[in-house]
Amino acid sequence: MAERRVTVGWAEGLHARPASIFVRAVTSTGVPVTIAKDGGTPVNAGSMLGLLALGAAGGDTVVLASEADGADEALDRLARLVQDGLDALPEA
């Protein structure tokens, strides 16, 4: 299983606009991904409700994970998005 630990770079955390950006980014990878707060229960990273329920604040550490083909590239891009608090998924 591929995993990336990353600190949430959006000051407001994974709420509202950043959560929407992240869910769209996960969906666009075509790779099933889970996200969890460090030490917490993983949720579907492509689910807005799951992501909001996670309650990840700015500065929290989250773990992105996937077992699918192409997971390493997808997780690298998603990790950069979260860490840098970007407005869009970075190019490959």
Buried (B, 14 or more C-beta within 10 A) or exposed (E): EBEBEBBBBBEEBBBEEBBBBBBEBBEEBEBBBBBBBEEBEBBBBBBEEBBBEBEBBBEBEBBBBBEBEEBEEBBBBBBBBBBEBBEEBEEE
